[in-house]
């Protein structure tokens, strides 16, 4: 596609270049907005991943703590191992 599509002889203005520049400007503007949005989303994802990692660390720590403090399983009331009702 040639850069110069046509020439407006009366005004002496190259029409094709203006249209091409406008299209390029629009594309660059749109890409810039997309890049800014992606950057913002990446920052948000980083924060969410940090929160998820902190929650996982907290959960793993509590799980280990509960294992240490756990009382061995107690049989249900009225049912003692090795004892049968007569």
Buried (B, 14 or more C-beta within 10 A) or exposed (E): EEEEEEEEEEEEEBEBEEEBEEEEEEEEEEEEEEEEEEEEEEEEEEEEEEEEEEEEEEEEEEEEEEEEEEEEEEEEEEEEEEEEEE
